Structure formats: C-alpha cells, structure tokens
C-alpha cells in the first residue's frame, strides 16, 4: 500500500501537467485575444517595412532616371520586379510555414530584405538593381508578408477585418512618414547612402518574426511524416497539400483571384509614379512627396474605418470590397486630371480620396479569403493568390511607364490603371451568390489524394499533423466568415 499511493500521486501530477499543457495550447490557439495582439503589433511593424517601404520607393525613381539616364519604363522594372517577386515567392513562404515554422521563415525573410537593399546601394547598372532591390529583397518580402498575415488571422475570428485594418494601417502611416524621410536621406547621403540605411532599417523585421511562437508538433505529426508509397508520389502529395493546389479547381477561388489580379495591375501605379507626375506638373520635390504623405495618412483612416465597419455585419464584406475598389479606380484616373489646371489643392484632395479608398479595400481583400477558400486553407490560399497576382504587379508600373514614354505625360497611364481597378470590381460581381444579402456557407473541405485526409489520418489528426494555424470549423461556425 505504501508503494501504491506515491504512484497514484505521481500519475495525478503527470495528468495535471498534461492538462495544464493542453490548457496553454488552447489558450494560445483561442481566437480574439491573448498573444494575438502581440502578433498584431509585429505585423504592424513588418508590413510597414515591406509595403510601406515599397510604396515610398517612388522617391528613388527620379534619382535613378537621372543617374542611369534610362527611360521611365526601364526604371519602373526595378520596383515592379520587387513587387512581383514578393507576390511570386509568397506560396514558397506559405509552404515553408506549413512544413516548418513561421517564425524561422519570417526571420529569414527579414534578413534577405535588408541584404537586398544593402547590396543595391552598390549598384553600377540597372541589372544590378533588378537582382538586388528587385529579386533578393522581393524574395525576403515574400517570406514575410503572407506568414505574418495568416498567423494574425489565426488568432481572430469575429474581428478579422478590424484586426487586419489595424495591422495594415502601418502601411499608410509609414507612407506618410517615409516619403519626406527618404527625400531627406537622398539629399543628405545621396541615393546609395539612403538605400544602405533602408537596408539596416529592414532588419527590424527579424525581431518581429521572433515573436511568433513555435508550433508544437503532436505525436500524429511524427506518424504522418513517413508516408507510404513511392517517394516521388509522396513528395508530390505533400507539396500539393502545403500549397493548397486543389483550390485552383474551385470556381469561387479562381474568380476571386482573377478580380484581385486585375485590380493589382493599377493599384500600385500612383505609389510608383505620382511623385514623378507631380514634379512634371510643376510642383516642388517636397510638395510631390507631401501628396504621397497625405495619401498615406488617408490610407490609415481607410484601413481602420473599413475593417471596423465591415465587422459590424450590416453589409457583406465582398460588397464593400467591390465599392471601395470601384471608387479607388475612379480616383486613380482623376489624379492627373486634377493637376491639369496647376491646382495643388485639387491634386492633394484627389490624392486623399484615393488614399482612403485604397486603404479601405486592402483590409477586405485579405479578410474575404477565408470566406472564399475556407478558414483551414487560408495560408495556402493567400500564397496562391499572391503568386497569381504577381504577374499583374510586374505589369502595372512598366505599362504605366511605357504609356508615359509614348504620350509624354501620365494622363493615359493613370486612366488605364484606374480602368483595371474598375474592371476588377466588376469581376467580383460574378462570384457565386454575389447578390445574396446573406453570407453563403463556408466551402466544404474536399478530401482528395493530394489533401491531408488522403494521407490516411482522420481530419482532426491530419490538421494537427500539419500544424495548421487554423482550427477546423465546427458545426456552429461559419468557416471563417467575418462576424
């Protein structure tokens, strides 16, 4: 009897420890709070150092044209390559996060982003800038953005649009602050010194990635790793599962991806060419930079206000996204028109309206993804979306630069860019059940040979084996629809 009691006590202690660990796991994965707010702060900083910095590279556009004595189209490929690389490598970032750890992927991306800008400061030709500022930094941005967004979305269910709006508001805030700052850096240290400083600034992404808590791999994960069958077939099944390739056979996802791709052609054009247009219209360097800063300030308000209003549930988020996209397209087309009379106030006013609408649509673009693809597949869905729209990001700025070279001004450039945004909003109206006032049910998870259920594990174990950031929706949930 004396030996039984200690054993029972020891067993109870072990069970209590296991229960405490389970409670901690549930606490970490529970939506609407906890560590998720820390990750929102990390996303706030990291996105400002990705898209906020990317938007402010228009300050260097004029410097590169003068230094390398190249056309606007040739210089536009620098920023376009960086944007396209960020989107093209996003599926790689999503797959690496599904296979390994998001924190390691984000930290590696921060190192590459800083390295690319530092190497760009030593450029002697445009090809050097394409490879460093475009490809290397773009790869780093691709490893940062999608994992950070998906990680934050995993911690919130009812307030996803608002949380994304708060996190993305840093892009507008950094656009407001970076444009005058970059102009000052260029004047003080020339463009080479300014790029070197920006590279060091980008390294702050690394501690943001370190805030992501590592996932705990369960016993099911260890059992799931050695898959049966030929190694090549098993590898292909795993790659397809990590990338969520079956989404490409589903009409709602394909339609939504097409709409986002179209709007992406014109979305970034003002951030690349508005400074150059303002200076061509006769305004000073700091006046041109202030227009971008004003648009960035309106962008902040647009992101937060749009997310807050969407989460009230009065309108479907996809309807609000359509409205903001159409308005943004109209204001892009009006930007050069507003400055034809030489009125700086008119240009600033239209810039403010465009900034608000462009910020308002950004939060909803990502918040609608769980409704189209289902919450458990958001990581892969975001990665594929970024990959497909990368071609549009690569096309937008050079097309705008080509139209400027042909016509001599930016009137046609901005008109065509605005037209692509309006076309994207029209494409959204072709989504299934678009005109319904109620959110349709979440798309069912379809078992397939390339999906996790095809590995031979029941769905809950398969989710844990993969270390999915998103819990499988229960009968009472809407599968990722926002609140």
TADA-V325450 format. One record per backbone hydrogen bond with DSSP energy under -1.0 kcal/mol. NH is the residue of the N-H (numbers start at 1). CO is the residue of the C=O. Records with the same first field share a line. If there is no record, write none. Layout:
NH: CO + CO
This chain:
5: 1
7: 3
8: 4
9: 5
10: 6
11: 7
12: 8
13: 9
14: 10
15: 11
16: 12
17: 13
18: 14
19: 15
20: 16
21: 17
22: 18
23: 19
24: 20
25: 21
26: 22
27: 23
28: 24
29: 25
30: 26
32: 155
36: 33
37: 34
39: 35
40: 36
41: 37
42: 38
43: 39
44: 40
45: 41
46: 42
47: 43
48: 44
49: 45
51: 47
52: 47
54: 50
55: 51
56: 52
57: 54
59: 56
60: 57
64: 60
65: 61
66: 62
67: 63
68: 64
69: 65
75: 71
76: 72
78: 75
80: 76
81: 77
82: 78
83: 79
84: 80
85: 81
86: 82
87: 83
88: 84
89: 85
93: 89
94: 90
95: 91
96: 92
97: 93
98: 94
99: 95
100: 96
105: 101
106: 102
107: 103
108: 104
109: 105
110: 106
111: 107
112: 108
113: 109
114: 110
115: 111
116: 112
117: 113
118: 114
119: 115
120: 116
121: 117
122: 119
123: 120
129: 125
130: 126
131: 127
132: 128
134: 129
135: 130
136: 131
137: 132
138: 134
139: 135
140: 136
141: 137
142: 138
143: 139
145: 141
148: 144
149: 145
150: 146
151: 147
152: 148
153: 149
154: 150
155: 152
156: 153
163: 159
164: 160
165: 161
166: 162
167: 163
168: 164
169: 165
171: 168
173: 169
174: 170
175: 171
176: 172
177: 173
178: 174
179: 175
181: 177
182: 178
183: 179
184: 180
185: 181
186: 182
187: 183
188: 184
189: 185
190: 186
193: 189
194: 190
195: 191
196: 192
197: 193
198: 194
199: 195
200: 196
201: 197
202: 198
204: 201
205: 202
206: 203
209: 205
210: 206
212: 209
222: 218
223: 219
224: 220
225: 221
227: 225
234: 230
235: 231
236: 232
237: 233
238: 234
239: 235
240: 236
241: 237
242: 238
243: 239
245: 240
247: 244
248: 245
249: 246
250: 247
254: 250
255: 251
256: 252
257: 253
258: 254
259: 255
260: 256
261: 257
262: 258
263: 259
264: 260
267: 263
272: 268
273: 269
274: 270
277: 273
278: 274
279: 275
280: 276
281: 277
282: 279
283: 278
288: 284
289: 285
290: 286
291: 287
292: 288
293: 289
294: 290
295: 291
296: 292
297: 293
298: 294
299: 295
300: 296
301: 297
302: 298
303: 299
304: 300
305: 301
306: 302
307: 303
308: 304
309: 305
310: 306
311: 307
313: 310
320: 316
321: 317
322: 318
323: 319
324: 320
325: 321
326: 322
327: 323
328: 324
329: 325
330: 326
331: 327
332: 328
333: 329
334: 330
338: 334
340: 337
342: 339
347: 343
348: 344
349: 345
350: 346
351: 347
352: 348
353: 349
354: 350
355: 351
356: 352
357: 353
358: 354
359: 355
360: 356
361: 357
362: 358
363: 359
365: 361
366: 362
367: 363
368: 364
372: 368
373: 369
374: 370
375: 479
377: 374
378: 375
381: 377
382: 378
383: 379
384: 380
385: 381
386: 382
387: 383
388: 384
389: 385
393: 389
394: 390
395: 391
396: 392
399: 395
400: 396
401: 397
402: 398
403: 399
404: 400
405: 401
406: 402
407: 403
408: 404
414: 410
415: 411
416: 412
417: 413
418: 414
419: 415
420: 416
421: 417
422: 418
423: 419
424: 420
425: 421
426: 422
427: 423
428: 424
430: 427
431: 428
434: 431
436: 433
451: 448
455: 452
456: 453
462: 458
463: 459
464: 460
465: 461
466: 462
468: 463
477: 474
